[in-house]
Amino acid sequence: MWIQRINAGAREHGMSYSQFMGKIKANNIDLNRKVLADLAMNEPDAFKAIVDKIK
């Protein structure tokens, strides 16, 4: 379920799940999938800030 939520959030910003997770790791952002899924679902502005940082 977490992966699906992260994928949906990432796709809203033009990225696939694998691209998003790869860039998260490459930028040393230590958030687990549970937290990322929660942000994607309940805090879209915070999720967008993460996406903007890793692009």
N, CA, C, O and CB atoms as a CASP TS submission, in Angstrom:
PFRMAT TS
TARGET T0000
AUTHOR 0000-0000-0000
METHOD Language model
MODEL 1
PARENT N/A
ATOM      1  N   MET     1       0.819  -1.190   0.000  1.00  0.00           N
ATOM      2  CA  MET     1       0.000   0.000   0.000  1.00  0.00           C
ATOM      3  C   MET     1       0.868   1.263   0.000  1.00  0.00           C
ATOM      4  O   MET     1       0.541   2.242  -0.671  1.00  0.00           O
ATOM      5  CB  MET     1      -0.934  -0.007   1.205  1.00  0.00           C
ATOM      6  N   TRP     2       1.967   1.240   0.748  1.00  0.00           N
ATOM      7  CA  TRP     2       2.839   2.414   0.800  1.00  0.00           C
ATOM      8  C   TRP     2       3.417   2.723  -0.572  1.00  0.00           C
ATOM      9  O   TRP     2       3.472   3.882  -0.984  1.00  0.00           O
ATOM     10  CB  TRP     2       3.969   2.199   1.810  1.00  0.00           C
ATOM     11  N   ILE     3       3.844   1.689  -1.273  1.00  0.00           N
ATOM     12  CA  ILE     3       4.455   1.886  -2.584  1.00  0.00           C
ATOM     13  C   ILE     3       3.457   2.510  -3.545  1.00  0.00           C
ATOM     14  O   ILE     3       3.817   3.387  -4.331  1.00  0.00           O
ATOM     15  CB  ILE     3       4.974   0.556  -3.146  1.00  0.00           C
ATOM     16  N   GLN     4       2.218   2.071  -3.490  1.00  0.00           N
ATOM     17  CA  GLN     4       1.185   2.618  -4.376  1.00  0.00           C
ATOM     18  C   GLN     4       0.952   4.097  -4.099  1.00  0.00           C
ATOM     19  O   GLN     4       0.788   4.885  -5.031  1.00  0.00           O
ATOM     20  CB  GLN     4      -0.127   1.841  -4.213  1.00  0.00           C
ATOM     21  N   ARG     5       0.938   4.475  -2.841  1.00  0.00           N
ATOM     22  CA  ARG     5       0.721   5.876  -2.485  1.00  0.00           C
ATOM     23  C   ARG     5       1.901   6.745  -2.906  1.00  0.00           C
ATOM     24  O   ARG     5       1.718   7.851  -3.414  1.00  0.00           O
ATOM     25  CB  ARG     5       0.484   6.011  -0.983  1.00  0.00           C
ATOM     26  N   ILE     6       3.104   6.239  -2.692  1.00  0.00           N
ATOM     27  CA  ILE     6       4.297   6.985  -3.113  1.00  0.00           C
ATOM     28  C   ILE     6       4.314   7.111  -4.629  1.00  0.00           C
ATOM     29  O   ILE     6       4.615   8.179  -5.162  1.00  0.00           O
ATOM     30  CB  ILE     6       5.594   6.290  -2.612  1.00  0.00           C
ATOM     31  N   ASN     7       3.994   6.035  -5.318  1.00  0.00           N
ATOM     32  CA  ASN     7       3.967   6.039  -6.775  1.00  0.00           C
ATOM     33  C   ASN     7       2.971   7.068  -7.285  1.00  0.00           C
ATOM     34  O   ASN     7       3.281   7.818  -8.211  1.00  0.00           O
ATOM     35  CB  ASN     7       3.616   4.647  -7.311  1.00  0.00           C
ATOM     36  N   ALA     8       1.783   7.117  -6.699  1.00  0.00           N
ATOM     37  CA  ALA     8       0.765   8.081  -7.121  1.00  0.00           C
ATOM     38  C   ALA     8       1.261   9.512  -6.900  1.00  0.00           C
ATOM     39  O   ALA     8       1.079  10.377  -7.758  1.00  0.00           O
ATOM     40  CB  ALA     8      -0.558   7.845  -6.352  1.00  0.00           C
ATOM     41  N   GLY     9       1.884   9.754  -5.753  1.00  0.00           N
ATOM     42  CA  GLY     9       2.420  11.083  -5.473  1.00  0.00           C
ATOM     43  C   GLY     9       3.536  11.467  -6.422  1.00  0.00           C
ATOM     44  O   GLY     9       3.590  12.599  -6.902  1.00  0.00           O
ATOM     45  N   ALA    10       4.422  10.531  -6.691  1.00  0.00           N
ATOM     46  CA  ALA    10       5.546  10.804  -7.595  1.00  0.00           C
ATOM     47  C   ALA    10       5.048  11.057  -9.016  1.00  0.00           C
ATOM     48  O   ALA    10       5.556  11.946  -9.700  1.00  0.00           O
ATOM     49  CB  ALA    10       6.545   9.629  -7.585  1.00  0.00           C
ATOM     50  N   ARG    11       4.075  10.296  -9.458  1.00  0.00           N
ATOM     51  CA  ARG    11       3.548  10.457 -10.821  1.00  0.00           C
ATOM     52  C   ARG    11       2.854  11.805 -11.011  1.00  0.00           C
ATOM     53  O   ARG    11       2.832  12.341 -12.118  1.00  0.00           O
ATOM     54  CB  ARG    11       2.571   9.328 -11.144  1.00  0.00           C
ATOM     55  N   GLU    12       2.292  12.348  -9.942  1.00  0.00           N
ATOM     56  CA  GLU    12       1.703  13.691 -10.038  1.00  0.00           C
ATOM     57  C   GLU    12       2.747  14.738 -10.380  1.00  0.00           C
ATOM     58  O   GLU    12       2.426  15.801 -10.911  1.00  0.00           O
ATOM     59  CB  GLU    12       1.012  14.063  -8.731  1.00  0.00           C
ATOM     60  N   HIS    13       4.002  14.427 -10.072  1.00  0.00           N
ATOM     61  CA  HIS    13       5.093  15.364 -10.317  1.00  0.00           C
ATOM     62  C   HIS    13       6.017  14.878 -11.438  1.00  0.00           C
ATOM     63  O   HIS    13       7.155  15.334 -11.552  1.00  0.00           O
ATOM     64  CB  HIS    13       5.894  15.578  -9.038  1.00  0.00           C
ATOM     65  N   GLY    14       5.524  13.955 -12.260  1.00  0.00           N
ATOM     66  CA  GLY    14       6.256  13.534 -13.455  1.00  0.00           C
ATOM     67  C   GLY    14       7.384  12.558 -13.233  1.00  0.00           C
ATOM     68  O   GLY    14       8.298  12.478 -14.053  1.00  0.00           O
ATOM     69  N   MET    15       7.343  11.810 -12.140  1.00  0.00           N
ATOM     70  CA  MET    15       8.392  10.826 -11.871  1.00  0.00           C
ATOM     71  C   MET    15       7.767   9.466 -11.626  1.00  0.00           C
ATOM     72  O   MET    15       6.631   9.371 -11.162  1.00  0.00           O
ATOM     73  CB  MET    15       9.252  11.251 -10.661  1.00  0.00           C
ATOM     74  N   SER    16       8.507   8.416 -11.937  1.00  0.00           N
ATOM     75  CA  SER    16       8.057   7.075 -11.579  1.00  0.00           C
ATOM     76  C   SER    16       8.497   6.777 -10.147  1.00  0.00           C
ATOM     77  O   SER    16       9.322   7.492  -9.577  1.00  0.00           O
ATOM     78  CB  SER    16       8.621   6.007 -12.572  1.00  0.00           C
ATOM     79  N   TYR    17       7.947   5.738  -9.588  1.00  0.00           N
ATOM     80  CA  TYR    17       8.320   5.329  -8.230  1.00  0.00           C
ATOM     81  C   TYR    17       9.814   5.028  -8.149  1.00  0.00           C
ATOM     82  O   TYR    17      10.485   5.465  -7.215  1.00  0.00           O
ATOM     83  CB  TYR    17       7.504   4.096  -7.792  1.00  0.00           C
ATOM     84  N   SER    18      10.335   4.288  -9.117  1.00  0.00           N
ATOM     85  CA  SER    18      11.745   3.899  -9.064  1.00  0.00           C
ATOM     86  C   SER    18      12.668   5.113  -9.215  1.00  0.00           C
ATOM     87  O   SER    18      13.701   5.186  -8.550  1.00  0.00           O
ATOM     88  CB  SER    18      12.050   2.869 -10.159  1.00  0.00           C
ATOM     89  N   GLN    19      12.309   6.059 -10.077  1.00  0.00           N
ATOM     90  CA  GLN    19      13.100   7.282 -10.203  1.00  0.00           C
ATOM     91  C   GLN    19      13.090   8.049  -8.890  1.00  0.00           C
ATOM     92  O   GLN    19      14.129   8.514  -8.421  1.00  0.00           O
ATOM     93  CB  GLN    19      12.564   8.166 -11.346  1.00  0.00           C
ATOM     94  N   PHE    20      11.904   8.176  -8.301  1.00  0.00           N
ATOM     95  CA  PHE    20      11.747   8.920  -7.060  1.00  0.00           C
ATOM     96  C   PHE    20      12.585   8.303  -5.948  1.00  0.00           C
ATOM     97  O   PHE    20      13.334   9.007  -5.271  1.00  0.00           O
ATOM     98  CB  PHE    20      10.276   8.969  -6.649  1.00  0.00           C
ATOM     99  N   MET    21      12.463   7.002  -5.758  1.00  0.00           N
ATOM    100  CA  MET    21      13.197   6.341  -4.678  1.00  0.00           C
ATOM    101  C   MET    21      14.703   6.380  -4.924  1.00  0.00           C
ATOM    102  O   MET    21      15.480   6.517  -3.980  1.00  0.00           O
ATOM    103  CB  MET    21      12.729   4.892  -4.527  1.00  0.00           C
ATOM    104  N   GLY    22      15.117   6.260  -6.175  1.00  0.00           N
ATOM    105  CA  GLY    22      16.538   6.346  -6.499  1.00  0.00           C
ATOM    106  C   GLY    22      17.108   7.710  -6.151  1.00  0.00           C
ATOM    107  O   GLY    22      18.205   7.817  -5.601  1.00  0.00           O
ATOM    108  N   LYS    23      16.351   8.752  -6.477  1.00  0.00           N
ATOM    109  CA  LYS    23      16.813  10.110  -6.179  1.00  0.00           C
ATOM    110  C   LYS    23      16.755  10.405  -4.688  1.00  0.00           C
ATOM    111  O   LYS    23      17.582  11.159  -4.176  1.00  0.00           O
ATOM    112  CB  LYS    23      15.980  11.133  -6.941  1.00  0.00           C
ATOM    113  N   ILE    24      15.790   9.823  -3.984  1.00  0.00           N
ATOM    114  CA  ILE    24      15.720   9.978  -2.525  1.00  0.00           C
ATOM    115  C   ILE    24      17.011   9.434  -1.904  1.00  0.00           C
ATOM    116  O   ILE    24      17.621  10.088  -1.058  1.00  0.00           O
ATOM    117  CB  ILE    24      14.465   9.237  -1.939  1.00  0.00           C
ATOM    118  N   LYS    25      17.418   8.245  -2.326  1.00  0.00           N
ATOM    119  CA  LYS    25      18.635   7.637  -1.782  1.00  0.00           C
ATOM    120  C   LYS    25      19.882   8.414  -2.203  1.00  0.00           C
ATOM    121  O   LYS    25      20.795   8.610  -1.400  1.00  0.00           O
ATOM    122  CB  LYS    25      18.748   6.177  -2.239  1.00  0.00           C
ATOM    123  N   ALA    26      19.920   8.853  -3.455  1.00  0.00           N
ATOM    124  CA  ALA    26      21.087   9.579  -3.955  1.00  0.00           C
ATOM    125  C   ALA    26      21.282  10.909  -3.234  1.00  0.00           C
ATOM    126  O   ALA    26      22.409  11.385  -3.100  1.00  0.00           O
ATOM    127  CB  ALA    26      20.951   9.821  -5.450  1.00  0.00           C
ATOM    128  N   ASN    27      20.193  11.505  -2.771  1.00  0.00           N
ATOM    129  CA  ASN    27      20.271  12.782  -2.067  1.00  0.00           C
ATOM    130  C   ASN    27      20.326  12.619  -0.553  1.00  0.00           C
ATOM    131  O   ASN    27      20.191  13.591   0.190  1.00  0.00           O
ATOM    132  CB  ASN    27      19.091  13.642  -2.438  1.00  0.00           C
ATOM    133  N   ASN    28      20.524  11.394  -0.107  1.00  0.00           N
ATOM    134  CA  ASN    28      20.661  11.089   1.329  1.00  0.00           C
ATOM    135  C   ASN    28      19.490  11.594   2.169  1.00  0.00           C
ATOM    136  O   ASN    28      19.679  12.129   3.261  1.00  0.00           O
ATOM    137  CB  ASN    28      21.943  11.689   1.857  1.00  0.00           C
ATOM    138  N   ILE    29      18.282  11.416   1.645  1.00  0.00           N
ATOM    139  CA  ILE    29      17.084  11.755   2.404  1.00  0.00           C
ATOM    140  C   ILE    29      16.625  10.479   3.093  1.00  0.00           C
ATOM    141  O   ILE    29      16.216   9.519   2.439  1.00  0.00           O
ATOM    142  CB  ILE    29      15.951  12.360   1.481  1.00  0.00           C
ATOM    143  N   ASP    30      16.695  10.477   4.408  1.00  0.00           N
ATOM    144  CA  ASP    30      16.426   9.266   5.183  1.00  0.00           C
ATOM    145  C   ASP    30      14.997   9.237   5.709  1.00  0.00           C
ATOM    146  O   ASP    30      14.758   9.339   6.912  1.00  0.00           O
ATOM    147  CB  ASP    30      17.404   9.158   6.343  1.00  0.00           C
ATOM    148  N   LEU    31      14.056   9.097   4.785  1.00  0.00           N
ATOM    149  CA  LEU    31      12.652   8.901   5.148  1.00  0.00           C
ATOM    150  C   LEU    31      12.234   7.525   4.657  1.00  0.00           C
ATOM    151  O   LEU    31      12.507   7.154   3.516  1.00  0.00           O
ATOM    152  CB  LEU    31      11.733  10.023   4.542  1.00  0.00           C
ATOM    153  N   ASN    32      11.575   6.777   5.520  1.00  0.00           N
ATOM    154  CA  ASN    32      11.163   5.447   5.094  1.00  0.00           C
ATOM    155  C   ASN    32       9.872   5.505   4.277  1.00  0.00           C
ATOM    156  O   ASN    32       9.242   6.557   4.174  1.00  0.00           O
ATOM    157  CB  ASN    32      10.979   4.535   6.309  1.00  0.00           C
ATOM    158  N   ARG    33       9.491   4.383   3.705  1.00  0.00           N
ATOM    159  CA  ARG    33       8.327   4.336   2.827  1.00  0.00           C
ATOM    160  C   ARG    33       7.028   4.700   3.554  1.00  0.00           C
ATOM    161  O   ARG    33       6.130   5.301   2.964  1.00  0.00           O
ATOM    162  CB  ARG    33       8.202   2.955   2.218  1.00  0.00           C
ATOM    163  N   LYS    34       6.935   4.339   4.815  1.00  0.00           N
ATOM    164  CA  LYS    34       5.729   4.663   5.580  1.00  0.00           C
ATOM    165  C   LYS    34       5.548   6.176   5.683  1.00  0.00           C
ATOM    166  O   LYS    34       4.449   6.690   5.476  1.00  0.00           O
ATOM    167  CB  LYS    34       5.797   4.037   6.988  1.00  0.00           C
ATOM    168  N   VAL    35       6.619   6.877   6.000  1.00  0.00           N
ATOM    169  CA  VAL    35       6.560   8.328   6.138  1.00  0.00           C
ATOM    170  C   VAL    35       6.288   8.982   4.785  1.00  0.00           C
ATOM    171  O   VAL    35       5.468   9.895   4.688  1.00  0.00           O
ATOM    172  CB  VAL    35       7.870   8.867   6.741  1.00  0.00           C
ATOM    173  N   LEU    36       6.976   8.515   3.740  1.00  0.00           N
ATOM    174  CA  LEU    36       6.768   9.079   2.410  1.00  0.00           C
ATOM    175  C   LEU    36       5.328   8.878   1.943  1.00  0.00           C
ATOM    176  O   LEU    36       4.732   9.782   1.356  1.00  0.00           O
ATOM    177  CB  LEU    36       7.737   8.449   1.410  1.00  0.00           C
ATOM    178  N   ALA    37       4.766   7.692   2.202  1.00  0.00           N
ATOM    179  CA  ALA    37       3.385   7.417   1.811  1.00  0.00           C
ATOM    180  C   ALA    37       2.427   8.332   2.567  1.00  0.00           C
ATOM    181  O   ALA    37       1.463   8.837   1.992  1.00  0.00           O
ATOM    182  CB  ALA    37       3.031   5.939   2.070  1.00  0.00           C
ATOM    183  N   ASP    38       2.691   8.545   3.847  1.00  0.00           N
ATOM    184  CA  ASP    38       1.839   9.429   4.637  1.00  0.00           C
ATOM    185  C   ASP    38       1.911  10.865   4.108  1.00  0.00           C
ATOM    186  O   ASP    38       0.887  11.541   4.006  1.00  0.00           O
ATOM    187  CB  ASP    38       2.249   9.385   6.121  1.00  0.00           C
ATOM    188  N   LEU    39       3.100  11.324   3.779  1.00  0.00           N
ATOM    189  CA  LEU    39       3.243  12.665   3.223  1.00  0.00           C
ATOM    190  C   LEU    39       2.523  12.784   1.877  1.00  0.00           C
ATOM    191  O   LEU    39       1.845  13.779   1.620  1.00  0.00           O
ATOM    192  CB  LEU    39       4.727  13.016   3.062  1.00  0.00           C
ATOM    193  N   ALA    40       2.670  11.785   1.033  1.00  0.00           N
ATOM    194  CA  ALA    40       2.031  11.822  -0.281  1.00  0.00           C
ATOM    195  C   ALA    40       0.516  11.901  -0.158  1.00  0.00           C
ATOM    196  O   ALA    40      -0.143  12.575  -0.950  1.00  0.00           O
ATOM    197  CB  ALA    40       2.423  10.594  -1.097  1.00  0.00           C
ATOM    198  N   MET    41      -0.029  11.219   0.825  1.00  0.00           N
ATOM    199  CA  MET    41      -1.478  11.154   0.977  1.00  0.00           C
ATOM    200  C   MET    41      -2.038  12.336   1.769  1.00  0.00           C
ATOM    201  O   MET    41      -3.070  12.894   1.395  1.00  0.00           O
ATOM    202  CB  MET    41      -1.864   9.858   1.655  1.00  0.00           C
ATOM    203  N   ASN    42      -1.370  12.724   2.858  1.00  0.00           N
ATOM    204  CA  ASN    42      -1.951  13.697   3.781  1.00  0.00           C
ATOM    205  C   ASN    42      -1.299  15.078   3.750  1.00  0.00           C
ATOM    206  O   ASN    42      -1.905  16.056   4.187  1.00  0.00           O
ATOM    207  CB  ASN    42      -1.873  13.163   5.161  1.00  0.00           C
ATOM    208  N   GLU    43      -0.091  15.167   3.246  1.00  0.00           N
ATOM    209  CA  GLU    43       0.647  16.436   3.218  1.00  0.00           C
ATOM    210  C   GLU    43       1.244  16.662   1.823  1.00  0.00           C
ATOM    211  O   GLU    43       2.462  16.605   1.657  1.00  0.00           O
ATOM    212  CB  GLU    43       1.771  16.445   4.301  1.00  0.00           C
ATOM    213  N   PRO    44       0.400  16.916   0.828  1.00  0.00           N
ATOM    214  CA  PRO    44       0.919  17.032  -0.545  1.00  0.00           C
ATOM    215  C   PRO    44       1.927  18.164  -0.731  1.00  0.00           C
ATOM    216  O   PRO    44       2.811  18.058  -1.581  1.00  0.00           O
ATOM    217  CB  PRO    44      -0.224  17.235  -1.499  1.00  0.00           C
ATOM    218  N   ASP    45       1.815  19.245   0.042  1.00  0.00           N
ATOM    219  CA  ASP    45       2.784  20.341  -0.082  1.00  0.00           C
ATOM    220  C   ASP    45       4.169  19.909   0.400  1.00  0.00           C
ATOM    221  O   ASP    45       5.181  20.255  -0.211  1.00  0.00           O
ATOM    222  CB  ASP    45       2.309  21.569   0.715  1.00  0.00           C
ATOM    223  N   ALA    46       4.207  19.159   1.489  1.00  0.00           N
ATOM    224  CA  ALA    46       5.484  18.648   1.999  1.00  0.00           C
ATOM    225  C   ALA    46       6.085  17.639   1.019  1.00  0.00           C
ATOM    226  O   ALA    46       7.296  17.634   0.798  1.00  0.00           O
ATOM    227  CB  ALA    46       5.292  17.996   3.391  1.00  0.00           C
ATOM    228  N   PHE    47       5.246  16.790   0.437  1.00  0.00           N
ATOM    229  CA  PHE    47       5.723  15.814  -0.540  1.00  0.00           C
ATOM    230  C   PHE    47       6.292  16.536  -1.760  1.00  0.00           C
ATOM    231  O   PHE    47       7.331  16.142  -2.290  1.00  0.00           O
ATOM    232  CB  PHE    47       4.582  14.854  -0.959  1.00  0.00           C
ATOM    233  N   LYS    48       5.607  17.597  -2.207  1.00  0.00           N
ATOM    234  CA  LYS    48       6.090  18.377  -3.351  1.00  0.00           C
ATOM    235  C   LYS    48       7.430  19.022  -3.032  1.00  0.00           C
ATOM    236  O   LYS    48       8.297  19.104  -3.902  1.00  0.00           O
ATOM    237  CB  LYS    48       5.064  19.454  -3.748  1.00  0.00           C
ATOM    238  N   ALA    49       7.614  19.480  -1.801  1.00  0.00           N
ATOM    239  CA  ALA    49       8.891  20.072  -1.413  1.00  0.00           C
ATOM    240  C   ALA    49      10.021  19.053  -1.514  1.00  0.00           C
ATOM    241  O   ALA    49      11.135  19.400  -1.907  1.00  0.00           O
ATOM    242  CB  ALA    49       8.810  20.628   0.011  1.00  0.00           C
ATOM    243  N   ILE    50       9.744  17.812  -1.166  1.00  0.00           N
ATOM    244  CA  ILE    50      10.750  16.754  -1.297  1.00  0.00           C
ATOM    245  C   ILE    50      11.054  16.514  -2.768  1.00  0.00           C
ATOM    246  O   ILE    50      12.217  16.398  -3.153  1.00  0.00           O
ATOM    247  CB  ILE    50      10.268  15.445  -0.622  1.00  0.00           C
ATOM    248  N   VAL    51      10.013  16.439  -3.590  1.00  0.00           N
ATOM    249  CA  VAL    51      10.210  16.228  -5.028  1.00  0.00           C
ATOM    250  C   VAL    51      11.034  17.367  -5.617  1.00  0.00           C
ATOM    251  O   VAL    51      11.957  17.129  -6.395  1.00  0.00           O
ATOM    252  CB  VAL    51       8.849  16.115  -5.759  1.00  0.00           C
ATOM    253  N   ASP    52      10.707  18.597  -5.252  1.00  0.00           N
ATOM    254  CA  ASP    52      11.462  19.753  -5.775  1.00  0.00           C
ATOM    255  C   ASP    52      12.919  19.693  -5.358  1.00  0.00           C
ATOM    256  O   ASP    52      13.799  20.071  -6.131  1.00  0.00           O
ATOM    257  CB  ASP    52      10.840  21.070  -5.289  1.00  0.00           C
ATOM    258  N   LYS    53      13.187  19.227  -4.158  1.00  0.00           N
ATOM    259  CA  LYS    53      14.572  19.141  -3.674  1.00  0.00           C
ATOM    260  C   LYS    53      15.387  18.106  -4.450  1.00  0.00           C
ATOM    261  O   LYS    53      16.575  18.317  -4.693  1.00  0.00           O
ATOM    262  CB  LYS    53      14.587  18.796  -2.186  1.00  0.00           C
ATOM    263  N   ILE    54      14.773  17.007  -4.836  1.00  0.00           N
ATOM    264  CA  ILE    54      15.536  15.942  -5.485  1.00  0.00           C
ATOM    265  C   ILE    54      15.612  16.075  -7.005  1.00  0.00           C
ATOM    266  O   ILE    54      16.403  15.378  -7.640  1.00  0.00           O
ATOM    267  CB  ILE    54      14.935  14.618  -5.138  1.00  0.00           C
ATOM    268  N   LYS    55      14.816  16.948  -7.593  1.00  0.00           N
ATOM    269  CA  LYS    55      14.866  17.108  -9.060  1.00  0.00           C
ATOM    270  C   LYS    55      16.121  17.790  -9.508  1.00  0.00           C
ATOM    271  O   LYS    55      16.317  17.999 -10.705  1.00  0.00           O
ATOM    272  CB  LYS    55      13.675  17.889  -9.555  1.00  0.00           C
TER
END
